[in-house]
Amino acid sequence: MKEMISDLLGILRQETCLYRDLLEHARQKTALLIQGHVEAIQDSNKVEEMINARIRLLETEMACICRDLGQAFRIPRGEFTLMKLADNLEQSLACEVKSEAAIFRTIVKQLKSVNQRNRRLIDKSVRYSEGLLALISNATSSYQPTGLFESIPKMQPTFSQRA
């Protein structure tokens, strides 16, 4: 049983490190979004994808361990949390689980905040781009909303018979 708890704590620590990396990366991305470095933003997205893939692997491992621990401590699957698990452990292990969970929760909250700020920057940039496109299309009035050129109606010349 202690081995499973130890494995769980190890995974939680690894996830915490990866989320710290994501947090730092998100903060750096804020600067990239402000500066508008498109290629650097694309590279940043690739790094995020790699970190998220590693987190997904750890989440899969954690889910298996939590399922087994839930069964061992008779905690229903839908009600299993680290706090409920800690309630069933000896004092030293319970404190360690609660401490790691609190650290993890804090980092995730910080990451959520930075990601929200980045989302607002992206939304603002998109609205600015849409405004510029609308301005350009209205200024020339030769573009359709689809982006294609608007056909110019042919005008028949009118000649006066008196000339």
DSSP file with accessible surface (Angstrom, degrees, kcal/mol):
  #  RESIDUE AA STRUCTURE BP1 BP2  ACC     N-H-->O    O-->H-N    N-H-->O    O-->H-N    TCO  KAPPA ALPHA  PHI   PSI    X-CA   Y-CA   Z-CA
    1    1 A M     >        0   0  112      0, 0.0     4,-2.0     0, 0.0     5,-0.2   0.000 360.0 360.0 360.0 -44.6    0.0    0.0    0.0
    2    2 A K  H  >  +     0   0  132      1,-0.2     4,-2.7     2,-0.2     5,-0.2   0.834 360.0  58.0 -61.9 -31.6    2.8    2.4    0.9
    3    3 A E  H  > S+     0   0  147      2,-0.2     4,-2.6     1,-0.2    -1,-0.2   0.909 105.6  48.2 -66.0 -40.3    4.4    1.7   -2.5
    4    4 A M  H  > S+     0   0   48      2,-0.2     4,-2.6     1,-0.2    -2,-0.2   0.905 112.2  49.3 -66.1 -39.3    1.2    2.8   -4.3
    5    5 A I  H  X S+     0   0    1     -4,-2.0     4,-2.7     2,-0.2    -2,-0.2   0.924 111.4  49.9 -64.2 -41.8    1.1    6.0   -2.2
    6    6 A S  H  X S+     0   0   70     -4,-2.7     4,-2.4     2,-0.2    -2,-0.2   0.913 111.0  48.7 -62.7 -42.4    4.8    6.6   -2.9
    7    7 A D  H  X S+     0   0   73     -4,-2.6     4,-2.4     2,-0.2    -2,-0.2   0.913 111.0  51.0 -62.9 -42.5    4.1    6.1   -6.6
    8    8 A L  H  X S+     0   0    1     -4,-2.6     4,-2.7     1,-0.2    -2,-0.2   0.931 110.8  47.7 -60.9 -46.1    1.2    8.5   -6.5
    9    9 A L  H  X S+     0   0    4     -4,-2.7     4,-2.5     1,-0.2    -1,-0.2   0.891 110.4  53.2 -63.2 -39.2    3.3   11.2   -4.7
   10   10 A G  H  X S+     0   0   24     -4,-2.4     4,-2.3     2,-0.2    -1,-0.2   0.925 111.0  45.6 -62.0 -44.2    6.0   10.7   -7.3
   11   11 A I  H  X S+     0   0    6     -4,-2.4     4,-2.9     2,-0.2     5,-0.2   0.924 111.6  52.3 -65.1 -42.5    3.6   11.2  -10.2
   12   12 A L  H  X S+     0   0    4     -4,-2.7     4,-2.4     1,-0.2    -2,-0.2   0.908 110.1  48.7 -61.3 -39.8    2.1   14.2   -8.4
   13   13 A R  H  X S+     0   0   91     -4,-2.5     4,-2.2     2,-0.2    -1,-0.2   0.902 111.3  49.8 -66.4 -41.5    5.5   15.8   -8.0
   14   14 A Q  H  X S+     0   0  104     -4,-2.3     4,-2.3     2,-0.2    -2,-0.2   0.923 111.8  48.3 -63.0 -43.1    6.4   15.1  -11.7
   15   15 A E  H  X S+     0   0    1     -4,-2.9     4,-2.9     1,-0.2     5,-0.2   0.898 108.4  54.6 -63.1 -40.5    3.1   16.7  -12.7
   16   16 A T  H  X S+     0   0    2     -4,-2.4     4,-2.2    -5,-0.2    -1,-0.2   0.926 108.8  48.5 -60.1 -43.0    3.8   19.7  -10.5
   17   17 A C  H  X S+     0   0   66     -4,-2.2     4,-2.2     2,-0.2    -1,-0.2   0.915 112.0  48.7 -62.7 -43.1    7.2   20.2  -12.2
   18   18 A L  H  X S+     0   0    9     -4,-2.3     4,-2.5     1,-0.2    -2,-0.2   0.901 110.9  50.1 -65.7 -39.0    5.6   20.0  -15.6
   19   19 A Y  H  X S+     0   0   45     -4,-2.9     4,-2.6     2,-0.2    -1,-0.2   0.862 108.1  53.5 -68.4 -32.8    2.9   22.5  -14.6
   20   20 A R  H  X S+     0   0  123     -4,-2.2     4,-2.6    -5,-0.2    -1,-0.2   0.916 109.1  49.6 -63.1 -42.3    5.6   24.8  -13.3
   21   21 A D  H  X S+     0   0   82     -4,-2.2     4,-2.7     1,-0.2    -2,-0.2   0.918 111.3  48.7 -60.8 -44.0    7.2   24.5  -16.7
   22   22 A L  H  X S+     0   0   12     -4,-2.5     4,-2.8     2,-0.2    -2,-0.2   0.897 110.4  51.7 -62.0 -40.4    3.9   25.3  -18.4
   23   23 A L  H  X S+     0   0    8     -4,-2.6     4,-2.1     2,-0.2    -2,-0.2   0.945 112.3  44.6 -62.3 -47.8    3.4   28.3  -16.1
   24   24 A E  H  X S+     0   0   96     -4,-2.6     4,-2.1     1,-0.2    -2,-0.2   0.917 114.3  50.4 -62.4 -41.7    6.8   29.7  -17.0
   25   25 A H  H  X S+     0   0   26     -4,-2.7     4,-2.3     1,-0.2    -2,-0.2   0.900 108.4  51.8 -64.0 -41.3    6.2   29.0  -20.6
   26   26 A A  H  X S+     0   0    1     -4,-2.8     4,-1.6     2,-0.2    -1,-0.2   0.878 108.5  51.9 -64.3 -37.0    2.8   30.7  -20.5
   27   27 A R  H  X S+     0   0  108     -4,-2.1     4,-1.1     2,-0.2    -1,-0.2   0.903 110.8  47.4 -66.4 -39.9    4.4   33.8  -18.9
   28   28 A Q  H  X S+     0   0  103     -4,-2.1     4,-1.7     1,-0.2    -2,-0.2   0.876 107.7  57.0 -66.3 -35.8    7.0   33.9  -21.7
   29   29 A K  H  X S+     0   0   21     -4,-2.3     4,-2.9     1,-0.2     5,-0.2   0.848  97.0  63.2 -65.4 -31.6    4.2   33.5  -24.2
   30   30 A T  H  X S+     0   0   15     -4,-1.6     4,-2.3     1,-0.2    -1,-0.2   0.941 104.3  47.0 -56.8 -46.4    2.6   36.6  -22.9
   31   31 A A  H  X S+     0   0   43     -4,-1.1     4,-2.5     1,-0.2    -1,-0.2   0.902 111.4  51.2 -63.0 -40.4    5.6   38.6  -24.0
   32   32 A L  H  X>S+     0   0   36     -4,-1.7     4,-1.9     1,-0.2     5,-1.4   0.898 109.9  49.5 -64.1 -39.9    5.6   36.9  -27.4
   33   33 A L  H  <5S+     0   0   33     -4,-2.9    -1,-0.2     2,-0.2    -2,-0.2   0.901 111.4  48.8 -66.3 -39.0    1.9   37.8  -27.8
   34   34 A I  H  <5S+     0   0  120     -4,-2.3    -2,-0.2    -5,-0.2    -1,-0.2   0.918 116.3  42.6 -65.9 -41.6    2.5   41.4  -26.9
   35   35 A Q  H  <5S-     0   0  118     -4,-2.5    -1,-0.2    -5,-0.2    -2,-0.2   0.717 105.1-132.2 -79.1 -22.0    5.4   41.6  -29.3
   36   36 A G  T  <5 +     0   0   44     -4,-1.9     2,-1.3     1,-0.2    -3,-0.2   0.788  41.2 165.3  78.3  29.2    3.6   39.7  -32.0
   37   37 A H     >< -     0   0   97     -5,-1.4     4,-2.3     1,-0.2    -1,-0.2  -0.641  13.2-174.4 -81.0  95.1    6.4   37.3  -32.9
   38   38 A V  H  > S+     0   0   97     -2,-1.3     4,-2.4     1,-0.2    -1,-0.2   0.907  78.9  46.8 -62.2 -47.3    4.3   34.8  -35.0
   39   39 A E  H  > S+     0   0  152      1,-0.2     4,-2.4     2,-0.2    -1,-0.2   0.910 112.9  49.9 -64.0 -40.0    7.1   32.2  -35.5
   40   40 A A  H  > S+     0   0   33      2,-0.2     4,-2.4     1,-0.2    -1,-0.2   0.885 109.6  52.0 -65.8 -35.8    8.1   32.3  -31.9
   41   41 A I  H  X S+     0   0   30     -4,-2.3     4,-2.3     2,-0.2    -2,-0.2   0.915 109.0  50.1 -65.8 -41.7    4.5   31.8  -30.9
   42   42 A Q  H  X S+     0   0  106     -4,-2.4     4,-1.7     2,-0.2    -2,-0.2   0.918 111.4  48.2 -63.1 -42.2    4.2   28.8  -33.2
   43   43 A D  H  X S+     0   0   93     -4,-2.4     4,-1.9     1,-0.2    -1,-0.2   0.904 110.0  53.2 -62.7 -40.4    7.4   27.3  -31.6
   44   44 A S  H  X S+     0   0    6     -4,-2.4     4,-2.4     1,-0.2    -2,-0.2   0.898 105.3  53.9 -61.2 -40.7    6.0   28.0  -28.2
   45   45 A N  H  X S+     0   0   55     -4,-2.3     4,-2.2     1,-0.2    -1,-0.2   0.883 106.2  52.6 -62.7 -37.5    2.8   26.1  -29.1
   46   46 A K  H  X S+     0   0  127     -4,-1.7     4,-1.9     2,-0.2    -1,-0.2   0.907 108.8  49.4 -65.2 -41.2    4.9   23.1  -30.1
   47   47 A V  H  X S+     0   0   54     -4,-1.9     4,-2.3     1,-0.2    -2,-0.2   0.924 110.2  51.4 -63.5 -43.2    6.7   23.1  -26.8
   48   48 A E  H  X S+     0   0   37     -4,-2.4     4,-2.8     1,-0.2    -2,-0.2   0.899 106.9  53.8 -59.8 -41.3    3.4   23.4  -24.9
   49   49 A E  H  X S+     0   0  127     -4,-2.2     4,-2.1     2,-0.2    -1,-0.2   0.899 108.5  49.3 -61.1 -40.8    2.1   20.4  -26.9
   50   50 A M  H  X S+     0   0  121     -4,-1.9     4,-1.9     2,-0.2    -2,-0.2   0.926 112.4  47.1 -65.6 -43.5    5.1   18.3  -25.8
   51   51 A I  H  X S+     0   0   14     -4,-2.3     4,-2.3     1,-0.2    -2,-0.2   0.930 112.0  50.6 -63.3 -44.0    4.6   19.2  -22.2
   52   52 A N  H  X S+     0   0   55     -4,-2.8     4,-2.4     1,-0.2    -1,-0.2   0.860 106.6  54.9 -64.3 -33.9    0.9   18.5  -22.4
   53   53 A A  H  X S+     0   0   38     -4,-2.1     4,-1.8     2,-0.2    -1,-0.2   0.917 108.9  48.0 -64.9 -40.7    1.6   15.1  -23.9
   54   54 A R  H  X S+     0   0  137     -4,-1.9     4,-2.1     1,-0.2    -2,-0.2   0.898 110.6  51.7 -65.9 -38.4    3.8   14.2  -21.0
   55   55 A I  H  X S+     0   0    8     -4,-2.3     4,-2.7     1,-0.2    -2,-0.2   0.917 106.6  53.9 -64.0 -42.2    1.2   15.4  -18.5
   56   56 A R  H  X S+     0   0  152     -4,-2.4     4,-2.0     1,-0.2    -1,-0.2   0.897 107.5  50.8 -60.3 -39.6   -1.4   13.2  -20.2
   57   57 A L  H  X S+     0   0  118     -4,-1.8     4,-2.0     1,-0.2    -1,-0.2   0.928 111.9  46.7 -62.9 -44.5    0.8   10.1  -19.8
   58   58 A L  H  X S+     0   0   11     -4,-2.1     4,-2.9     1,-0.2    -2,-0.2   0.885 109.3  54.9 -64.2 -38.2    1.2   10.9  -16.1
   59   59 A E  H  X S+     0   0   78     -4,-2.7     4,-2.5     2,-0.2    -1,-0.2   0.882 106.5  51.5 -62.6 -38.0   -2.5   11.5  -15.7
   60   60 A T  H  X S+     0   0   90     -4,-2.0     4,-1.7     2,-0.2    -1,-0.2   0.929 112.1  45.9 -64.4 -44.9   -3.1    8.0  -17.2
   61   61 A E  H  X S+     0   0  103     -4,-2.0     4,-2.1     1,-0.2    -2,-0.2   0.923 113.2  50.1 -61.7 -44.5   -0.7    6.5  -14.7
   62   62 A M  H  X S+     0   0   20     -4,-2.9     4,-3.2     1,-0.2     5,-0.2   0.892 106.1  55.8 -63.4 -39.9   -2.3    8.5  -11.8
   63   63 A A  H  X S+     0   0   60     -4,-2.5     4,-2.3     1,-0.2    -1,-0.2   0.904 108.2  48.4 -60.5 -41.2   -5.8    7.4  -12.8
   64   64 A C  H  X S+     0   0   53     -4,-1.7     4,-2.2     2,-0.2    -1,-0.2   0.929 113.8  45.8 -64.5 -44.8   -4.8    3.7  -12.5
   65   65 A I  H  X S+     0   0   23     -4,-2.1     4,-2.9     1,-0.2     5,-0.2   0.923 113.3  49.6 -65.1 -43.1   -3.1    4.2   -9.2
   66   66 A C  H  X S+     0   0   19     -4,-3.2     4,-2.8     2,-0.2    -1,-0.2   0.882 108.8  52.9 -64.8 -37.1   -6.1    6.2   -7.8
   67   67 A R  H  X S+     0   0   97     -4,-2.3     4,-2.1    -5,-0.2    -1,-0.2   0.950 112.2  45.1 -61.5 -46.0   -8.5    3.6   -9.0
   68   68 A D  H  X S+     0   0   60     -4,-2.2     4,-2.4     1,-0.2    -2,-0.2   0.908 114.7  47.6 -65.3 -41.6   -6.6    0.9   -7.2
   69   69 A L  H  X S+     0   0    0     -4,-2.9     4,-2.4     2,-0.2    -1,-0.2   0.891 109.3  54.5 -66.6 -38.4   -6.2    3.1   -4.0
   70   70 A G  H  <>S+     0   0    5     -4,-2.8     5,-3.0    -5,-0.2     4,-0.3   0.911 110.9  45.4 -60.6 -41.3   -9.9    3.9   -4.2
   71   71 A Q  H ><5S+     0   0  134     -4,-2.1     3,-0.8     3,-0.2    -2,-0.2   0.917 111.9  51.8 -67.2 -42.0  -10.8    0.2   -4.2
   72   72 A A  H 3<5S+     0   0   48     -4,-2.4    -2,-0.2     1,-0.2    -1,-0.2   0.871 119.0  35.4 -63.9 -37.0   -8.3   -0.5   -1.4
   73   73 A F  T 3<5S-     0   0   51     -4,-2.4    -1,-0.2    -5,-0.1    -2,-0.2   0.298 110.8-118.9-100.2   7.7   -9.8    2.2    0.8
   74   74 A R  T < 5 +     0   0  227     -3,-0.8    -3,-0.2    -4,-0.3    -4,-0.1   0.886  58.3 153.9  55.9  44.3  -13.3    1.6   -0.3
   75   75 A I      < -     0   0   17     -5,-3.0    -1,-0.2    -6,-0.2     5,-0.2  -0.919  50.4-113.0 -99.7 121.1  -13.7    5.1   -1.7
   76   76 A P    >>  -     0   0   69      0, 0.0     3,-1.6     0, 0.0     4,-0.7  -0.236  23.6-119.0 -55.5 143.6  -16.3    5.2   -4.5
   77   77 A R  G >4 S+     0   0  201      1,-0.3     3,-0.8     2,-0.2    -7,-0.0   0.862 112.0  49.1 -53.8 -44.6  -14.8    6.0   -7.8
   78   78 A G  G 34 S+     0   0   82      1,-0.2    -1,-0.3     3,-0.0    -3,-0.0   0.629 114.3  46.4 -72.5 -12.2  -16.9    9.1   -8.4
   79   79 A E  G <4 S+     0   0  104     -3,-1.6     2,-0.3     2,-0.0    -1,-0.2   0.411  80.4 124.6-109.5  -0.5  -16.0   10.5   -4.9
   80   80 A F    <<  +     0   0   39     -3,-0.8     2,-0.3    -4,-0.7     3,-0.0  -0.439  27.8 154.6 -70.1 125.8  -12.2    9.8   -4.9
   81   81 A T     >  -     0   0   66     -2,-0.3     4,-2.2     1,-0.1     5,-0.2  -0.946  55.5-111.0-138.0 164.5  -10.1   12.9   -4.2
   82   82 A L  H  > S+     0   0   35     -2,-0.3     4,-2.7     1,-0.2     5,-0.1   0.869 119.3  55.1 -64.7 -32.8   -6.6   13.2   -2.8
   83   83 A M  H  > S+     0   0   60      2,-0.2     4,-1.7     1,-0.2    -1,-0.2   0.908 108.0  47.3 -68.1 -39.9   -8.1   14.8    0.3
   84   84 A K  H  > S+     0   0   83      2,-0.2     4,-0.6     1,-0.2    -1,-0.2   0.884 112.1  51.0 -67.6 -36.3  -10.4   11.8    0.9
   85   85 A L  H >< S+     0   0    0     -4,-2.2     3,-1.7     1,-0.2     4,-0.3   0.940 107.4  53.0 -62.8 -45.7   -7.4    9.5    0.4
   86   86 A A  H >< S+     0   0    2     -4,-2.7     3,-1.6     1,-0.3    -2,-0.2   0.849 100.1  62.3 -59.6 -33.7   -5.4   11.5    2.9
   87   87 A D  H 3< S+     0   0  111     -4,-1.7    -1,-0.3     1,-0.3    -2,-0.2   0.744 105.5  47.6 -63.4 -21.4   -8.2   11.1    5.4
   88   88 A N  T << S+     0   0   79     -3,-1.7    -1,-0.3    -4,-0.6     2,-0.2   0.369 100.7  84.7-100.2   2.9   -7.6    7.3    5.2
   89   89 A L  S <  S-     0   0   25     -3,-1.6    -3,-0.0    -4,-0.3     2,-0.0  -0.639  87.8 -89.9-104.8 164.5   -3.8    7.5    5.6
   90   90 A E     >  -     0   0   97     -2,-0.2     4,-2.8     1,-0.1     3,-0.3  -0.299  51.0 -99.0 -66.8 157.6   -1.5    7.6    8.6
   91   91 A Q  H  > S+     0   0  148      1,-0.2     4,-2.5     2,-0.2     5,-0.2   0.840 118.6  48.4 -50.9 -48.6   -0.7   11.1    9.7
   92   92 A S  H  > S+     0   0   75      1,-0.2     4,-1.7     2,-0.2    -1,-0.2   0.924 116.7  42.2 -65.0 -43.4    2.8   11.5    8.0
   93   93 A L  H  > S+     0   0   26     -3,-0.3     4,-2.7     2,-0.2     5,-0.2   0.894 112.6  54.7 -68.6 -38.3    1.6   10.3    4.6
   94   94 A A  H  X S+     0   0    6     -4,-2.8     4,-2.6     1,-0.2     5,-0.2   0.924 108.3  48.5 -61.1 -43.9   -1.7   12.3    4.9
   95   95 A C  H  X S+     0   0   66     -4,-2.5     4,-2.5    -5,-0.2    -1,-0.2   0.899 111.7  49.9 -63.0 -40.4    0.3   15.5    5.5
   96   96 A E  H  X S+     0   0   75     -4,-1.7     4,-2.5    -5,-0.2     5,-0.2   0.925 111.9  47.0 -65.5 -43.8    2.5   14.8    2.6
   97   97 A V  H  X S+     0   0    1     -4,-2.7     4,-2.5     1,-0.2     5,-0.2   0.938 114.4  47.4 -63.5 -45.3   -0.4   14.1    0.2
   98   98 A K  H  X S+     0   0   90     -4,-2.6     4,-2.2    -5,-0.2    -2,-0.2   0.900 112.2  50.2 -63.9 -39.9   -2.2   17.2    1.4
   99   99 A S  H  X S+     0   0   62     -4,-2.5     4,-2.3    -5,-0.2    -2,-0.2   0.938 112.4  45.5 -64.2 -48.2    0.9   19.3    1.0
  100  100 A E  H  X S+     0   0   29     -4,-2.5     4,-2.5     1,-0.2    -2,-0.2   0.899 112.8  51.5 -63.1 -39.7    1.6   18.1   -2.5
  101  101 A A  H  X S+     0   0    5     -4,-2.5     4,-2.6    -5,-0.2    -1,-0.2   0.896 109.6  49.9 -64.4 -39.3   -2.0   18.6   -3.5
  102  102 A A  H  X S+     0   0   39     -4,-2.2     4,-2.2     2,-0.2    -2,-0.2   0.918 111.3  48.0 -66.4 -42.9   -2.0   22.2   -2.2
  103  103 A I  H  X S+     0   0   58     -4,-2.3     4,-2.2     2,-0.2    -2,-0.2   0.939 113.5  48.4 -61.4 -46.4    1.2   23.0   -4.1
  104  104 A F  H  X S+     0   0   41     -4,-2.5     4,-2.4     1,-0.2    -2,-0.2   0.931 110.4  50.7 -59.8 -46.3   -0.3   21.5   -7.2
  105  105 A R  H  X S+     0   0  118     -4,-2.6     4,-2.2     1,-0.2    -1,-0.2   0.898 109.3  51.6 -60.9 -41.8   -3.6   23.4   -6.8
  106  106 A T  H  X S+     0   0   75     -4,-2.2     4,-2.2     2,-0.2    -1,-0.2   0.927 110.8  47.1 -62.8 -44.7   -1.7   26.7   -6.4
  107  107 A I  H  X S+     0   0    9     -4,-2.2     4,-2.7     1,-0.2    -2,-0.2   0.914 110.7  51.9 -65.4 -40.5    0.3   26.2   -9.6
  108  108 A V  H  X S+     0   0   52     -4,-2.4     4,-2.5     1,-0.2    -1,-0.2   0.912 109.2  50.7 -64.2 -39.0   -2.8   25.2  -11.6
  109  109 A K  H  X S+     0   0  142     -4,-2.2     4,-2.1     2,-0.2    -1,-0.2   0.917 111.3  48.2 -63.5 -42.4   -4.6   28.4  -10.4
  110  110 A Q  H  X S+     0   0   80     -4,-2.2     4,-2.3     2,-0.2    -2,-0.2   0.920 111.5  49.8 -63.9 -42.8   -1.6   30.6  -11.4
  111  111 A L  H  X S+     0   0   13     -4,-2.7     4,-2.8     1,-0.2     5,-0.2   0.912 108.7  52.7 -62.6 -41.2   -1.5   28.9  -14.8
  112  112 A K  H  X S+     0   0  131     -4,-2.5     4,-2.2     1,-0.2    -1,-0.2   0.917 109.1  50.1 -61.1 -41.8   -5.2   29.4  -15.3
  113  113 A S  H  X S+     0   0   66     -4,-2.1     4,-2.0     2,-0.2    -2,-0.2   0.930 112.5  45.4 -63.3 -46.8   -4.8   33.1  -14.6
  114  114 A V  H  X S+     0   0    6     -4,-2.3     4,-2.6     1,-0.2    -2,-0.2   0.914 112.3  52.2 -64.9 -40.8   -1.9   33.5  -17.0
  115  115 A N  H  X S+     0   0   58     -4,-2.8     4,-2.5     1,-0.2    -1,-0.2   0.879 107.6  52.1 -64.0 -37.1   -3.7   31.6  -19.7
  116  116 A Q  H  X S+     0   0   76     -4,-2.2     4,-2.2    -5,-0.2    -1,-0.2   0.914 109.6  49.3 -63.9 -41.5   -6.8   33.8  -19.3
  117  117 A R  H  X S+     0   0   97     -4,-2.0     4,-2.1     2,-0.2    -2,-0.2   0.937 111.9  48.6 -62.7 -43.6   -4.6   36.9  -19.8
  118  118 A N  H  X S+     0   0    7     -4,-2.6     4,-2.4     1,-0.2    -2,-0.2   0.894 108.9  53.3 -64.2 -38.5   -3.1   35.3  -22.9
  119  119 A R  H  X S+     0   0  141     -4,-2.5     4,-2.9     1,-0.2    -1,-0.2   0.907 107.9  50.7 -63.1 -40.6   -6.5   34.4  -24.2
  120  120 A R  H  X S+     0   0  147     -4,-2.2     4,-2.5     2,-0.2    -1,-0.2   0.907 109.7  50.7 -64.5 -38.8   -7.6   38.1  -23.8
  121  121 A L  H  X S+     0   0   48     -4,-2.1     4,-2.2     2,-0.2    -2,-0.2   0.917 112.1  46.9 -63.2 -42.2   -4.5   39.2  -25.7
  122  122 A I  H  X S+     0   0   72     -4,-2.4     4,-2.6     2,-0.2    -2,-0.2   0.933 112.1  49.9 -65.6 -45.4   -5.2   36.8  -28.5
  123  123 A D  H  X S+     0   0   76     -4,-2.9     4,-2.6     1,-0.2    -2,-0.2   0.909 110.8  50.2 -59.5 -42.0   -8.9   37.9  -28.6
  124  124 A K  H  X S+     0   0  141     -4,-2.5     4,-2.3     1,-0.2    -1,-0.2   0.917 110.9  49.3 -63.8 -40.5   -7.9   41.5  -28.7
  125  125 A S  H  X S+     0   0   69     -4,-2.2     4,-2.5     2,-0.2    -2,-0.2   0.905 110.8  49.7 -65.3 -41.7   -5.5   40.8  -31.6
  126  126 A V  H  X S+     0   0   68     -4,-2.6     4,-2.8     2,-0.2     5,-0.2   0.929 111.0  49.0 -63.8 -44.5   -8.1   38.9  -33.5
  127  127 A R  H  X S+     0   0  148     -4,-2.6     4,-2.3     2,-0.2    -2,-0.2   0.907 111.1  50.8 -62.2 -39.2  -10.6   41.8  -33.1
  128  128 A Y  H  X S+     0   0  156     -4,-2.3     4,-2.3     2,-0.2    -2,-0.2   0.936 111.4  47.7 -62.8 -45.0   -8.0   44.2  -34.2
  129  129 A S  H  X S+     0   0   58     -4,-2.5     4,-2.5     1,-0.2    -2,-0.2   0.902 111.1  50.6 -63.9 -42.4   -7.2   42.1  -37.3
  130  130 A E  H  X S+     0   0  118     -4,-2.8     4,-2.5     1,-0.2    -1,-0.2   0.900 109.7  51.7 -62.3 -38.9  -10.9   41.8  -38.1
  131  131 A G  H  X S+     0   0   41     -4,-2.3     4,-2.4    -5,-0.2    -2,-0.2   0.913 109.7  48.7 -63.6 -42.7  -11.3   45.5  -37.8
  132  132 A L  H  X S+     0   0   72     -4,-2.3     4,-2.8     2,-0.2    -2,-0.2   0.919 111.5  49.5 -64.0 -42.5   -8.4   46.1  -40.2
  133  133 A L  H  X S+     0   0  116     -4,-2.5     4,-2.8     2,-0.2     5,-0.2   0.905 111.1  49.5 -63.4 -41.0   -9.9   43.7  -42.7
  134  134 A A  H  X S+     0   0   45     -4,-2.5     4,-2.4     2,-0.2     5,-0.2   0.913 111.2  49.9 -63.7 -40.3  -13.3   45.4  -42.5
  135  135 A L  H  X S+     0   0  116     -4,-2.4     4,-2.2     2,-0.2    -2,-0.2   0.937 112.9  46.2 -63.7 -45.3  -11.6   48.7  -43.0
  136  136 A I  H  X S+     0   0   92     -4,-2.8     4,-1.8     1,-0.2     5,-0.3   0.934 113.9  47.5 -63.7 -46.1   -9.7   47.5  -46.0
  137  137 A S  H  X S+     0   0   39     -4,-2.8     4,-1.6     1,-0.2     6,-0.5   0.878 115.1  45.6 -67.7 -33.7  -12.8   45.8  -47.6
  138  138 A N  H  < S+     0   0  127     -4,-2.4    -1,-0.2    -5,-0.2    -2,-0.2   0.834 109.3  56.0 -76.9 -30.8  -15.0   48.9  -47.0
  139  139 A A  H  < S+     0   0   80     -4,-2.2    -2,-0.2    -5,-0.2    -1,-0.2   0.887 120.2  28.6 -69.2 -38.6  -12.4   51.3  -48.3
  140  140 A T  H  < S-     0   0   66     -4,-1.8    -2,-0.2    -5,-0.2    -1,-0.2   0.746  83.3-162.3 -93.7 -24.8  -12.0   49.5  -51.7
  141  141 A S     <  +     0   0   84     -4,-1.6    -3,-0.1    -5,-0.3    -4,-0.1   0.692  63.7 103.8  48.4  22.0  -15.6   48.1  -51.8
  142  142 A S        +     0   0   41     -5,-0.2     8,-4.1     2,-0.1     2,-0.4   0.383  61.2  84.9-106.1   2.8  -14.4   45.7  -54.5
  143  143 A Y  B     -A  149   0A  92     -6,-0.5     6,-0.2     6,-0.3     5,-0.1  -0.856  67.5-143.4-106.5 141.6  -14.3   42.7  -52.1
  144  144 A Q    >   -     0   0   73      4,-3.2     3,-2.3    -2,-0.4    -2,-0.1  -0.535  36.7-101.6 -88.1 164.6  -17.2   40.5  -51.2
  145  145 A P  T 3  S+     0   0  144      0, 0.0    -1,-0.1     0, 0.0    -8,-0.0   0.768 123.5  62.8 -59.1 -20.5  -17.5   39.1  -47.7
  146  146 A T  T 3  S-     0   0  100      2,-0.1     3,-0.1     1,-0.1    -3,-0.0   0.602 119.4-110.7 -78.4 -11.8  -16.1   35.8  -49.0
  147  147 A G  S <  S+     0   0   50     -3,-2.3     2,-0.1     1,-0.4    -1,-0.1   0.326  79.6 123.3  98.7  -8.3  -12.9   37.6  -50.0
  148  148 A L  S    S-     0   0  116      1,-0.1    -4,-3.2    -5,-0.1    -1,-0.4  -0.477  72.2 -92.8 -82.7 158.8  -13.5   37.4  -53.7
  149  149 A F  B     -A  143   0A 143     -6,-0.2     2,-0.4    -2,-0.1    -6,-0.3  -0.459  39.0-121.2 -70.0 141.3  -13.5   40.4  -56.0
  150  150 A E        -     0   0   95     -8,-4.1     2,-0.2    -2,-0.2    -1,-0.1  -0.655  29.1-115.7 -81.6 134.4  -16.9   41.9  -56.5
  151  151 A S        -     0   0   98     -2,-0.4    -1,-0.1     1,-0.1    -8,-0.0  -0.518  23.6-131.7 -73.5 139.2  -17.9   41.9  -60.1
  152  152 A I        -     0   0  147     -2,-0.2    -1,-0.1     1,-0.0   -10,-0.0  -0.802  25.0-118.2 -92.3 124.7  -18.3   45.4  -61.5
  153  153 A P        -     0   0  107      0, 0.0     2,-0.3     0, 0.0    -1,-0.0  -0.366  28.2-116.8 -65.0 140.3  -21.5   45.8  -63.5
  154  154 A K        -     0   0  197     -2,-0.0     2,-0.5     1,-0.0     0, 0.0  -0.564  24.5-146.8 -77.5 140.8  -21.1   46.6  -67.1
  155  155 A M        -     0   0  173     -2,-0.3    -1,-0.0     3,-0.0     3,-0.0  -0.925   8.9-134.2-111.0 130.4  -22.5   50.0  -68.2
  156  156 A Q        -     0   0  164     -2,-0.5     2,-0.1     1,-0.1     0, 0.0  -0.675  27.4-119.1 -80.0 128.8  -23.9   50.4  -71.7
  157  157 A P        -     0   0   89      0, 0.0     2,-0.5     0, 0.0    -1,-0.1  -0.453  23.6-147.1 -66.8 143.7  -22.6   53.6  -73.3
  158  158 A T        -     0   0  138     -2,-0.1     2,-0.4    -3,-0.0    -3,-0.0  -0.966  13.7-169.4-114.5 124.8  -25.4   56.0  -74.2
  159  159 A F        -     0   0  177     -2,-0.5     2,-0.4     4,-0.0     3,-0.0  -0.923  21.8-124.6-113.7 141.0  -24.9   58.1  -77.2
  160  160 A S    >   -     0   0   80     -2,-0.4     3,-0.8     1,-0.1    -2,-0.0  -0.637   7.6-148.5 -81.7 135.4  -27.1   61.0  -78.1
  161  161 A Q  T 3  S+     0   0  199     -2,-0.4    -1,-0.1     1,-0.2    -2,-0.0   0.652  94.8  66.0 -77.0 -12.0  -28.6   60.8  -81.5
  162  162 A R  T 3         0   0  236     -3,-0.0    -1,-0.2     0, 0.0    -2,-0.0   0.618 360.0 360.0 -84.2 -11.1  -28.4   64.6  -81.7
  163  163 A A    <         0   0  123     -3,-0.8    -4,-0.0     0, 0.0     0, 0.0   0.011 360.0 360.0 -73.1 360.0  -24.7   64.7  -81.8
